[in-house]
């Protein structure tokens, strides 16, 4: 897997129909922001949470997807 904000690219090892030849298939997923394991919680908060706090506290609805 690799990260290139706002993309997450999943690299999947596969074999061609001959069962011998290997290749990599890439799947791209785009989000508002992406973070790798190198970012701190503070960086994540400053970039993604802090800018929407007014919306949250003024009856807004948000969804945050986190994995890891």
SULBELNOR-V667636 format. One line per field, one symbol per residue. psi: psi as a letter, one per 30 degrees, with the letter a starting at -180 (. if undefined). burial: b if it has 16 or more other C-alpha atoms within 10 Angstrom, else e. Layout:
psi=???
burial=???
This chain:
psi=klkikgkkkkjkklklffgekklkkkkkkkleklkaffkleeeeeeeeeefgeeeefhglklkkkkk.
burial=eeeeeebbbeeeeeeeeeeeeeeeeeeeeeeeebbeeeeeeeeeeeeeeeeeeeeeeeeeeeeeeeee
